[in-house]
Amino acid sequence: MTEVDRRVYVDKSTLLGLQFQAQKLAMNNLLHPSGIFSGSNRSRLRGQGFNFEELRPYRTGDNIKNIDWKASSRSHSRVVKVFTQETDRPAIVVCDQRPTMFFGSRVYMKSVVAAHLASLMIWMLYMRGDRVAGVVLGPEQMQSQNPSRAMMQITQFIANVVTQNQMLGKASNKALALKNDLSSALARALPMLGSSGTLVLITDSLSVSDSELSTLKLMSARHNVIVLLVNDALELDYKTAKDLVISDGRSQLKLDTAKEDILQYQQAMSEQLVKIRKSIGHSGLPFASFNTEEEPFRQLNLLLKRGR
């Protein structure tokens, strides 16, 4: 059996193995809303919550911010509130593996970068104590699970990512016409987030509509919402489109980019990408950009270090 190019498709063993790379990463609560690579304003993500446990007498070293002054007045002695940390908040990773992600002009397909990022993020969220789950948007169907602390949740999520990823380039025209949009994925994820959770969306700039952006902004009022955008350099700059060869990992086809209609199409796509990225930046949602040239782990590691 011919080995599949891992720059084009992902496999389960590779994604499961990212657990060890994820251990080297730290989820930081500060990200630039205008993108990790630009902008000066920062948006603080909600940390893990705290539940009220009891009142007890003040002890030396207690934080004075936790003093309950009304209770202290009634008891004529200082009383502090005791909180326990909530360590099992729901965290949902939404990974886009639709046909628009099956593209790459550099090293990796966008779909491969998204799969690696999704795996790294779900491992990180799991290791910080969250109940994790995933929603995978594929070329033919959407797969999801309910949040859980069970390790098998990650295994199942990664299996779903691999299944949908390996269907790319093979789906029928009928399947591609099926309604399988981002709105459906957000609608499925919302009830799983409970009263306060974390949503990580991994997609490309082509796939976020104005209505979906509005939904994400509404969700961010109660939940941590992080958007990771994966785009190829060719999408961002149509002027680099020359002497192109496209491939599905098995066969190749050279494109004639000298035709005026192709250049106009590429220019329109570039303008659309810029518009969407600006809209996300102006929304105040924490987001970061990833390319198809550098290793996904390296990009995420750099992003988190810059966010400190």
HULIN-V487997 format. One record per helix or strand of 3 or more residues. SS is the DSSP state (alpha for helix, beta for strand). FROM is the first residue (numbers start at 1). LEN is the number of residues. If there is no record, write none. Layout:
BEGIN
ss=SS from=FROM len=LEN
ss=SS from=FROM len=LEN
END
This chain:
BEGIN
ss=alpha from=12 len=11
ss=beta from=50 len=8
ss=alpha from=64 len=3
ss=alpha from=69 len=7
ss=beta from=79 len=7
ss=beta from=90 len=8
ss=alpha from=99 len=3
ss=alpha from=110 len=18
ss=beta from=131 len=8
ss=beta from=142 len=3
ss=alpha from=151 len=15
ss=alpha from=173 len=4
ss=alpha from=182 len=12
ss=beta from=198 len=6
ss=alpha from=205 len=3
ss=alpha from=210 len=10
ss=beta from=224 len=7
ss=alpha from=233 len=4
ss=alpha from=238 len=3
ss=beta from=245 len=3
ss=beta from=252 len=3
ss=alpha from=260 len=24
ss=beta from=286 len=5
ss=alpha from=296 len=11
END
